Each structure stands twice: as C-alpha cells, then as structure tokens.
Amino acid sequence: MRMKGVSLGGMTSFAFNTMIGQVTPIAISAIGWRYYIIFIVCNAGNGFFLWAFLPETTGLNLEDMDELFEQSPIFVPGSKWVPSSHLDEDAKRVAEGVDKSGGVEHREVAFV
C-alpha cells in the first residue's frame, strides 16, 4: 500500500510541475507579475491547512498512525490526543518511579 501511495504522489507531483512549467510562460506574458499572486494564495492556503488539519507525527510509531487518524479530532490545534501505546509506556514509568540507573526519574512531557 505504501509503495502505491508513494508512486501515486510522485506521479501527481511530476504532472503538476509539468503543468506549471507549461502554463507559466503564457501567464507571465499575459498578466505579468500578478501571476505570482496565485502562488502566494496557494501557499497561504496550504499553510493554514497543514496547521489546522494535519496532526504532528514526530515521535510516534508507525503502528500508531491508524489510531491517530481515526481518533484524533478533525481540527488539530489545541488537541491533547496521545496514542494509547504512549499512555501505557508513561503509566509503566510512573508506576515504577525509577529509571535504569536506579535514580528517581523526573520528566516533563509536552504533547503537541
């Protein structure tokens, strides 16, 4: 499934880059510098979409991705969602209260 998704994404990117390369000279000659406003608007829209609807995946296991996209809220900012595998690991550490060196472990965890 991953291989098909990557190949589809690569093909789509190549197709749109080819389209932009073909359209840009015509658009520049027709409307000049105003053509770049399209890119500004698209980048601002993409930035908002990424911020609002795509959750952060740093530090998550591949196994947590299904749970993330099924159970996290649609509007991501301010969400305190944590995968169940992380909750289990943190609960074990708190219950033990001791790290591997024998000292007491103190750790602050910030969830994005």
N, C-alpha and C positions, 0 to 999 in steps of 0.2 A: 504494500500500500504506500509506504514512504517513497519508494523508488518512482512509482507512478505520479505521486504528488509533486516530487521534485522535478521530474521531467515535464510535467504539465506547466509548472511555474516557470521553468526555464524557457519553454516554448512561447508562453504568453509574453514574458519579458522581451524576448527577441522579436516577436511580432510587433509589439507596441513601439519598441525602439526603432524598428524599421519604418513604421508608420510616421513616427515623429521626424525621422530623418528625411522622409519624402515630402512631408507637409511643410516643414519649417521654411525652406527657401521660398515657397509660394506665399506663405503667410507673411513673411518678413517683407517681401516686395509689395504685398497688398496693404497691410496695415502697420508695418514698421515696428517700432518699439512696443506698441500696445499688445503685440503677440505674447510678450513675456508676462503680462498680467495673468494670462491663463495659467502659467506655471506657478505664480505666486498664490493664486487662489487654490489650485490643486494641492500645493504643499501645505498651506494653512489647513485645508480640509483634512488632509491625511494626518497631520499632526494632532488635530482635535480627535479624530477617530482613534488613533493609537492610544492617546491619553485616556479617553473615555471608555473604550470598549474592549481593549486587549489587556488581559491581566499579566502582571510580571511573572516570569517563569524562572528567574535566577534562583539557583539552589534547589530546584525541585527535580525529583527523579522522573524519568520517562514514564514510569508506571503511574505517576500522579496526574498526568495530563488528562486522561479521561475524566477523572474525578473533578479536576479543575474546571474544565469546560462544561461539565454537566451541572455542577453545584454552585459555581461562583455566580454572583449577580451579573446581570447584563451591563449595568452601569458600574464600572470598576472603582473609580476614585472613592476613598474612604472605606472600602471594603476591608473587613478583618478576616477574610476567609483563609483558613490554614488547612492543608491536606491532612487526612486522618493519620497518615504514616508519620508526619511530623509531631502530631499531638501525642502519639504513642511513644515516640523517642523522648520527647520532653518529659512526659509523665514518668518514664523509667529513670531519667536522670534526677528528677526532683525526688522521687521515692528513694533512690539510693543516696543522694546527697553527697556523694563522694566521687571525685574524679579518679583517673587511673593512677595518679601519683600518690594517692592517699589523702590529699588535702580536700578541704571543702570547696566545692565549685560554686562560684557566683557568676552568673551570666545573664546579661540583659538581652532580650530578644525583641527585635523590632520587626513587625510584619507590615509589608507594604501592600 
